[in-house]
């Protein structure tokens, strides 16, 4: 048995003259959650729809659990792919109870087996089976949608930005609970999102998408710490990009000589420094002036200007807050940096 639950090869799809997918290759391991992360218009929703069978791809192949469901003129209809989709809004049947919504796609034997109750317990709604959708909060409705998707034990669960309509606190809570439910059920999932924090915190792997292509795929920590291009560095988290000259394993930058992570060609380059690597001290580093500080509770983003005019941002913990505009500081960098050849 192959260890891949989803394999996508050379998938292409255009709408008129506009290509939405330009040859996507993707592999999702059984029992894992992959986040497809990208800006609006990059093709991530089209990718999900082609995998689900809602759209016919122009070229390429899709295989689910080792079975080809699209490619070479084959197009298996959505209901025969063993794929469940959780939309942005739960789309529950308003005239059915929570239990009946969850059991809608199950045969009589499965409903009698207790699968409905089992999946409701997985999503933390064990006591809500008799309620109607209008009696639930938005977050609870999304939990029911997840339970409905999991109930028939699909080969693959596709989540199309399922938390986008929720407030920040509820999003964070529901992300953790949904991830736990997927793991507890042994499900394989693909989460489509434009939210970097959501992708990095929930997924086992992150595929970054741009202009109809997967431009990088790997573990969340690897994509964040070692982005393949400056564009990915800016998109996945906040990035400080500085001009540099690379010599062996050291980059000379406006912040001084910084050690490199990995190898880089000697010569002109751009260096990536994450804001949390930057330290502001009274002395002992590159001189700078505080421009402003944006307080976020648990931390603060402090904008500083070097004496040569370079502007950058440092992330500081709460206990380090309190710097006011005009304060003179010195900048040092913790850890290694990533260089991109010019």
N, C-alpha and C positions, 0 to 999 in steps of 0.2 A: 504494500500500500504506500502510495506517495505521501510525503509529509506536507505537501502543498494542498491547501484547501482551495485557493484561488490562484490561477495562472492566467495572466493577460500578456499577449504577445503581439507586438506591432499594431495595436489598435488605433484605427484612424476613423474620424467622423467629421464631416463638413456640413454646414448649413449654407447652401448656396456656395458663394466663393470664399466663405469664411471657414477656415479649419478650426474645429473645436478640440479635436484630438489629432496629434501629428505623429503617431507611432508610439503608443504607450506600452512599456514593458513593466510588469509588476508580478510579484510573487508573494503570497500571504501564507504563512505557516499555520498548520492546524492548531486551534486552541489559543491563537494570539489575536490581539487587536491592533490593526494598522490604522493610523490616521493619515488621510490624504489632506495635506495642508497647502493652501494657495490663495492668492488674491481673487477677488471677484472677476469672473470672465476667463479664468485660466483653464477651464475645462473639467474641473473636478466633479461637478454635478452631471455633466454629460458622461463622464467615465462611469459613475455610479449607475446611471440609467442604462448604459450599454451592458453593464454586468448584470443588472436586474432583468434585462430583456425588454425594457420599455422603449428602447431605441435600437434600431438596426445599425451596426457598425458598417462603414464602407469597406474597411479592410481589417485584417487581423483575426485573432482567435481568443476566445474566452473558454476556460475550462474550470468547472466547479467540482471539487472532490474527485478529480481525475477524469471527469466526463466532459467532453467538449460540448458546449451549449451554444456556441456561435463561431462561425468561420467556415470558409469553403462552401458558401451558399447555405449553410445550416443556420437556422435561427429557432432555437427551442423557445416556446412561449414562456412568459414569466412564471406562470403557475406550475410549470413542470421543471423548473431549474433547482428547486430545493433552496431557494433564496427568499429571505424575509426582509422587508424594508420598513424602517421606522422613519416617517417623514418629519419635517420641521415642526409641525403641529400634529398631535396624536391622532387626529381624524377618527375618533371613536364613533361608533353608531349611537346616536343620542337616545334611541328608543330601547336600547339593550342595557341590562345591568353590567356592572364591571365584570362579573364572572362570565356572563354570556358574551361580552366583547372578547374576553381572553379565549374562550372556548369556541369562538366562531369558526375557526379553520380546522377544528379537530373532529374526527369521527366519533361515533357514539361510544366506542370502546375506550378511546383515549379520554373522553370526558369522564367516564365512569372510573377511570384508573386513578383519579385524583391529580392529574396533571395541571388542571386549572388552579387548584389550591396550592400546588407545589410552586408554580411560577409566580403566583401572587405573593407567596412567602418570600421568594427570591428577591422581589423588588420592594419588600417591606409593606405590603398591603394585604396581609393575610386576613384582616378583619373587615375588608372593604368590598367583598364580593357581591353583596346585595345592594350596594349603592348604585345610583345612576350617575352618568358622566357629569351632569350639571351640578351635582353635589360635591364635586372634587375640585381642588385647586389646580392651577396649570401644571405644577410639578407632579401632582398625583396623576393627572391625565397622561403625562408623558411616561410615568412608571407603568401605567396600564398598557400603553402602546408597546413598551419594551416587553412586558409579560406576554402580550398577544403575539409578538414576533418570536419569542422564545418557545412558546407553548408547543408548536408542532415539531420541535427539535430540528430546525432547518440546518442545512450544511453551512450556510453563511448568513450572517445578519448584516445588513447595510443600514447605517445610521446617517441620515442626511441632515446635518446641523440640528440635531434634536433638542438642543438646549438654547437656541438663539432667542427664543421669545421669553425666556425667564430672566428674573433679576439676578444680579451678580452672586448674592449669597446662596440662592437656591440653585443656581448653575453649579457652583462648587460642590454643594452637598450631593446633588443628583449625579454629577460626574463620578464621584467616588462610589456611590451606591450602584450605579449601572455597571461600572467596571467590575465590581465585586460580583454582581449577578451574572455577568457574562462568564467570569472565571468559574464561579460555582457550578454553572451549567455546562462547562466545557465547550462553550460556543466560540466560534471564530467570527470576528467582526471587522468591518471596514467603516471607519468614521470619517465622514467628509466635513471639513471645518475650515474656517478662515481665522480661527482663534488660536494663536500660537500657544498660549498657556494651556488651553484645552488639549491640544495635540501632545504637548510635551508631558503633561501630568497624567494623561490617561493611557497613552498607547505604549505597546511593546516596541513598535517601530513607527517611524514617521517618513512618509514619502512627500517631498516638497514638489509642487507642480507649478509650472510657469509656461504660458503660451502653448498649452496642449501637450506638454512633455513632462515626464518625471525627471527633475534635474538633480535630485539627490534622494537616496533612501538609506536609512540606517536607524540605529538605536537613538532615542531622543537625546541622550547626553552627547553622542557623537555628532549628531547634526547641529546641536547648539555650540559645542566646543570647537568643532572642526568643520565649519561650513565650506562647501566646495568652491563657492564664488563670493565676491563681495555682495552681490545682490541677495544671495541666500543669507549671508551674515546680517544684512539690514532687515530682512523680512522675518527671520526667526530670532526674535528678541531685539534688544537695543544694541547698537553697535557704534563704537568709536573707530573710525577709519582714518589712519594717519599716513602721510607720505613717509617713505623710508628708503634706506639703502642697505641691502643685505650683503653680508660678508660671512661666509661659512654658516655658523649657527647663531649669529647675532644680527639684529637689525638696529641701525642707527636712526632714531626718530626724534621728533621735537620733544619727547619725554626722556631722551637719553638712549643708551644702548640697552636693548631688551633681548632676552634669550628667546629663541624660536622653538616652537613645537613642530617637529617634523622637518623635512628638508625643503629648501627653496633655492631657486636659481639666484646666483649672485647678481647684484645690480639694482636698478630702480624697482621699487615694489610698493604695495599698499599693505599696511599692517592692521590687523583687527585686534582691538582691545575691548573687552566687555566692561561696562560701567562698574560692575562689582569688583573688577581687578584694580581699579584706581583708588589710591589712598591719598587723602589730603592731610598734610602735617604742617607744623609751623616752619620747619626747615628741613634741608637734606635732600631736596629733589628739584625738579624743574619749577621755577617761580611762576606764579599765576595769581589772578585776582578773581574772587567770587563775583559772578554776575547776578545769580539769583538761586533760590532754593525752593523746590516744590515738595511740600510735605505730603506723604501718603500714609501716615500712621505708623506702619511697621518699619518704614524706611523713608528716605528722602532722596530725590534726584537733585544734585547740586551742579549747576552750570558754571564753568570757570573759563577764563580767557588767559591763554599763555601770553607772555610778553611779546611774542612774535605775531600775535593776533589769532592764533588757532583757538577755536572754541570746542570744548568737549564736556562730557557729562560724567559725573561720578555718582554711584549709588552708595549711600551711607546708611548704616543702621541707626535706629532711633536715638541710641545713646550718644551718637556722634553728631547729632543735629545741632542747629543753633548758629551756623555761620551766616553772617549777614552780607549783603552786597557791599563790595569794596574791601572786604577782608583779604589780606595777602596770605597766600598759602604756598606750600611746596607739594609737588605731585610726584608720587612714586607708583610703580606698577607691580602688582603681586602676580607671580607665576609667569608662564610662557605665553607668547603671542603667536598668532597665525599670520603668515605672510603670503601675499599674492603677487606674482611677478607682473610687471607692467607689460 
